[in-house]
Every structure is written in C-alpha cells, then in structure tokens.
Amino acid sequence: MGATDTMEIVFEKLNSGDRQGAVDLMDERVEMRVHVRDGSRTLRGVQQVGSWFLRGDTGLKMVPGEVREMGAQYEADLLVLRPDVPSQHIDATFRVEAGFITSINLSPR
C-alpha cells in the first residue's frame, strides 16, 4: 500500500471518529514534530503521537487539500476543523513505509 492509499485510510478513519483506527496505522517508532510560533515539539513513539490524536477535540477533522505524493512521502495542505474554533490551514508531511506512518511534520501556513 502506497503513501496516498495509507493516508486516505487514515483521514477517513480520523474524520469518521475512529481515531484509534487512524492511530493503528502508525509505526511503533513514529515521530511527530509540531511547529507552533517560533518553536517546535517532537513526540516519539506511537504512545505519545497517538495520544495527541486520541485526546484531540471531539469532532476534530483533518481534510487534505492540495496533495503531493513523492514516493514514500505524502505532503498536503490540511484544513483542520474543530468545533467552536476557527478553521486552520497547516502544511503537513507524512512519511509512510510498508503501509505505516513513520513520521509526521505539522506546521502552520
């Protein structure tokens, strides 16, 4: 399964409320870097990264806009929707190996 196939399944699960199903498509050693203002935070391992998705606001949705697939790397302009919060566009890069997400990089536009 390629990066686009995997990511389509992840977004389908995440956006339908099956967050655990989305997390199940992450490699045990997944790393995620989240950029906020002038800093960033790196989460390591499926427990830390997965909990970021699992504890997010109820109704969290991530809708991919412009998508660029470059082999094992999937880049997208994501529209992030959360109830009672203004929508946000973020640049996202996902690395997928053997059908599992191995790294995620999220940064504001």
C-alpha positions as a Markdown table, in Angstrom:
| # | Residue | x | y | z |
|---|---|---|---|---|
| 1 | Met | 0.0 | 0.0 | 0.0 |
| 2 | Gly | 1.4 | 3.4 | -1.0 |
| 3 | Ala | 1.6 | 6.6 | 0.9 |
| 4 | Thr | -1.6 | 8.0 | -0.7 |
| 5 | Asp | -3.6 | 4.9 | 0.0 |
| 6 | Thr | -2.5 | 4.8 | 3.6 |
| 7 | Met | -3.2 | 8.5 | 4.2 |
| 8 | Glu | -6.6 | 8.3 | 2.6 |
| 9 | Ile | -7.5 | 5.5 | 5.1 |
| 10 | Val | -6.0 | 7.5 | 8.0 |
| 11 | Phe | -8.1 | 10.6 | 7.1 |
| 12 | Glu | -11.2 | 8.5 | 6.5 |
| 13 | Lys | -10.9 | 6.9 | 10.0 |
| 14 | Leu | -9.9 | 10.1 | 11.7 |
| 15 | Asn | -12.7 | 12.1 | 10.2 |
| 16 | Ser | -15.3 | 9.4 | 10.9 |
| 17 | Gly | -14.4 | 9.5 | 14.6 |
| 18 | Asp | -12.4 | 6.2 | 14.5 |
| 19 | Arg | -9.2 | 7.9 | 16.0 |
| 20 | Gln | -7.9 | 4.6 | 17.3 |
| 21 | Gly | -8.2 | 3.1 | 13.8 |
| 22 | Ala | -6.1 | 6.0 | 12.5 |
| 23 | Val | -3.5 | 5.5 | 15.2 |
| 24 | Asp | -3.3 | 1.8 | 14.4 |
| 25 | Leu | -1.8 | 2.8 | 11.0 |
| 26 | Met | 1.2 | 4.4 | 12.8 |
| 27 | Asp | 4.5 | 2.6 | 13.2 |
| 28 | Glu | 5.5 | 1.9 | 16.8 |
| 29 | Arg | 8.5 | 4.2 | 16.4 |
| 30 | Val | 6.6 | 7.1 | 14.7 |
| 31 | Glu | 7.9 | 10.6 | 15.3 |
| 32 | Met | 5.8 | 13.8 | 15.0 |
| 33 | Arg | 7.1 | 17.3 | 15.0 |
| 34 | Val | 4.5 | 20.1 | 15.7 |
| 35 | His | 5.6 | 23.6 | 14.9 |
| 36 | Val | 3.9 | 26.4 | 16.9 |
| 37 | Arg | 5.0 | 30.0 | 16.5 |
| 38 | Asp | 8.8 | 30.1 | 16.9 |
| 39 | Gly | 9.2 | 26.7 | 18.5 |
| 40 | Ser | 8.5 | 23.1 | 17.9 |
| 41 | Arg | 7.8 | 19.9 | 19.9 |
| 42 | Thr | 8.8 | 16.4 | 18.9 |
| 43 | Leu | 6.7 | 13.5 | 20.1 |
| 44 | Arg | 8.3 | 10.0 | 19.8 |
| 45 | Gly | 6.6 | 6.6 | 19.7 |
| 46 | Val | 3.0 | 5.6 | 18.9 |
| 47 | Gln | 2.0 | 6.2 | 22.6 |
| 48 | Gln | 3.0 | 9.9 | 22.5 |
| 49 | Val | 2.0 | 10.6 | 18.9 |
| 50 | Gly | -1.2 | 8.5 | 19.1 |
| 51 | Ser | -2.3 | 10.2 | 22.3 |
| 52 | Trp | -2.0 | 13.6 | 20.6 |
| 53 | Phe | -4.7 | 12.4 | 18.1 |
| 54 | Leu | -6.8 | 10.5 | 20.7 |
| 55 | Arg | -7.1 | 13.4 | 23.1 |
| 56 | Gly | -7.9 | 16.0 | 20.5 |
| 57 | Asp | -11.2 | 17.8 | 20.5 |
| 58 | Thr | -14.3 | 15.7 | 19.8 |
| 59 | Gly | -15.2 | 16.4 | 16.2 |
| 60 | Leu | -11.6 | 17.0 | 15.1 |
| 61 | Lys | -11.3 | 16.7 | 11.3 |
| 62 | Met | -8.4 | 17.0 | 9.0 |
| 63 | Val | -9.2 | 17.5 | 5.4 |
| 64 | Pro | -6.4 | 17.2 | 2.8 |
| 65 | Gly | -6.4 | 19.9 | 0.1 |
| 66 | Glu | -3.6 | 20.1 | -2.3 |
| 67 | Val | -1.7 | 16.8 | -2.1 |
| 68 | Arg | 1.8 | 16.0 | -3.4 |
| 69 | Glu | 2.9 | 12.4 | -3.3 |
| 70 | Met | 6.6 | 11.8 | -3.6 |
| 71 | Gly | 7.1 | 8.1 | -3.2 |
| 72 | Ala | 7.0 | 7.3 | 0.5 |
| 73 | Gln | 6.4 | 10.9 | 1.4 |
| 74 | Tyr | 2.9 | 12.5 | 1.3 |
| 75 | Glu | 2.6 | 16.3 | 1.6 |
| 76 | Ala | -0.7 | 18.1 | 1.9 |
| 77 | Asp | -2.3 | 21.4 | 2.8 |
| 78 | Leu | -4.6 | 20.3 | 5.6 |
| 79 | Leu | -7.7 | 22.1 | 6.6 |
| 80 | Val | -8.1 | 21.4 | 10.4 |
| 81 | Leu | -11.7 | 21.7 | 11.7 |
| 82 | Arg | -12.6 | 21.7 | 15.4 |
| 83 | Pro | -16.0 | 22.6 | 16.9 |
| 84 | Asp | -16.2 | 26.2 | 18.1 |
| 85 | Val | -12.7 | 27.1 | 16.9 |
| 86 | Pro | -11.8 | 28.9 | 13.7 |
| 87 | Ser | -10.6 | 26.6 | 11.0 |
| 88 | Gln | -6.8 | 26.4 | 10.3 |
| 89 | His | -4.7 | 25.5 | 7.4 |
| 90 | Ile | -1.5 | 23.7 | 8.1 |
| 91 | Asp | 1.3 | 22.2 | 6.0 |
| 92 | Ala | 1.7 | 18.5 | 6.7 |
| 93 | Thr | 4.3 | 16.0 | 5.6 |
| 94 | Phe | 3.8 | 12.3 | 6.4 |
| 95 | Arg | 6.4 | 9.5 | 5.7 |
| 96 | Val | 4.8 | 6.1 | 5.1 |
| 97 | Glu | 6.8 | 2.9 | 5.0 |
| 98 | Ala | 5.2 | -0.6 | 4.4 |
| 99 | Gly | 1.7 | 0.9 | 5.0 |
| 100 | Phe | 2.5 | 2.6 | 8.3 |
| 101 | Ile | 3.2 | 6.2 | 9.1 |
| 102 | Thr | 6.8 | 6.6 | 10.4 |
| 103 | Ser | 7.0 | 10.4 | 10.7 |
| 104 | Ile | 4.7 | 13.4 | 10.7 |
| 105 | Asn | 5.6 | 17.1 | 10.4 |
| 106 | Leu | 2.9 | 19.7 | 11.1 |
| 107 | Ser | 3.5 | 23.4 | 10.7 |
| 108 | Pro | 1.2 | 26.5 | 10.3 |
| 109 | Arg | 0.9 | 28.2 | 7.0 |
